[in-house]
Amino acid sequence: MLVRSLAGILLAAAVAVAAHAATGSVRLKADDATVTFDADGRAQVVIKLNRLSSLNLATFTRDRVGLTVDILIDGAVVMSPVIRSPIEGGQIAIAPASEDSALAQRLADRLKAGETILVRTRDQ
């Protein structure tokens, strides 16, 4: 059963990788999202991705080192970082442009409720 489960994950990952290679974007799903504060006291959302999303983000960012990407939640761009290195490990932190901790909490709540994260290259 574990082999079939792993095979299903790998097949889904291969399909998703092929799709985002052609489109320049990837959709991610969170297992959890919490609000924390950085060293300067700014609110950020720490997101633990599900396994498939973690694999897809690692591949997506590995292919786009040096490029600017937009990170969208609920259709709104919340951050536009430059990819400095592949993002691996399944955890990311998003710091909304606003220092409003209530906004960070709303984003975390949306992600926990099932909202997806869209990451796309800037030229899209």
Secondary structure, DSSP 8 states (H G I E B T S, - for coil): -HHHHHHHHHHHHHHHHHHHHHHSEEEE-EEEEEEEE-TTS-EEEEEEE-HHHHHHHHHHHHTTTT-BEEEEETTEEEE--B--S---SSEEEE--SS--HHHHHHHHHHHHTT--EEEEETT-
